[in-house]
């Protein structure tokens, strides 16, 4: 892996543990809700999801495809997990 790049699983873990709108970290008592489209972006609640909709809508379908490939280790042109 090139220097300065993080492993894909580490990046995915960050997506799952941080709200995409307000950057709040997931806590044991208050889980984050995944985006219904890509299931990679996570949000505190519907309000945070709505606040991030304009930014996230452009990347949602891309993340859905890439997330599937990352989970199954078929990311072409990059590392195999």
C-alpha positions in Angstrom: 0.0 0.0 0.0 1.4 3.4 -0.9 2.7 5.5 2.0 0.1 7.8 3.5 -2.9 5.8 2.4 -5.1 4.0 4.9 -6.3 0.4 4.4 -9.9 0.3 3.0 -11.2 -1.5 6.1 -10.0 1.3 8.3 -11.7 3.9 6.1 -15.0 1.8 6.2 -14.7 1.6 10.0 -14.5 5.4 10.1 -17.6 5.8 7.9 -19.5 3.4 10.2 -18.5 5.2 13.5 -18.9 8.9 12.6 -22.0 10.9 11.6 -21.6 12.1 8.0 -23.2 15.5 8.9 -22.1 16.5 12.4 -19.0 14.2 12.8 -20.3 12.9 16.1 -18.8 9.5 17.1 -21.0 6.5 17.7 -21.5 5.7 21.3 -22.7 2.4 22.9 -26.1 3.8 23.9 -26.8 5.8 20.7 -26.0 4.0 17.5 -25.7 5.7 14.1 -28.3 4.9 11.4 -26.9 3.9 7.9 -27.9 5.6 4.7 -30.5 3.4 3.1 -28.8 3.8 -0.3 -25.2 3.0 0.2 -25.3 1.6 3.8 -21.8 3.1 4.3 -22.6 6.7 5.4 -24.0 6.9 8.9 -26.1 9.5 10.6 -27.2 10.4 14.2 -30.8 10.8 13.0 -33.1 11.9 10.1 -32.2 15.5 10.7 -28.5 14.9 10.2 -29.2 12.8 7.1 -31.3 15.6 5.6 -28.5 18.1 6.3 -26.0 16.0 4.4 -28.3 15.0 1.6 -27.1 17.5 -1.0 -23.4 16.6 -0.5 -24.0 12.8 0.0 -26.4 12.3 -3.0 -23.5 12.7 -5.4 -21.4 9.9 -3.8 -24.1 7.6 -2.6 -24.4 5.3 -5.7 -20.6 5.2 -6.0 -20.2 4.3 -2.4 -22.8 1.6 -2.8 -20.8 -0.1 -5.5 -17.4 0.4 -3.9 -18.7 -0.8 -0.5 -19.9 -4.0 -2.0 -16.5 -4.5 -3.7 -14.6 -3.7 -0.5 -16.6 -6.2 1.5 -15.9 -8.9 -1.0 -12.3 -8.0 -1.8 -12.9 -7.3 -5.5 -11.7 -3.7 -5.7 -10.1 -3.6 -9.1 -6.9 -1.5 -9.5 -6.3 -1.3 -5.8 -5.5 -3.7 -3.0 -7.4 -6.9 -2.5 -8.6 -7.2 1.1 
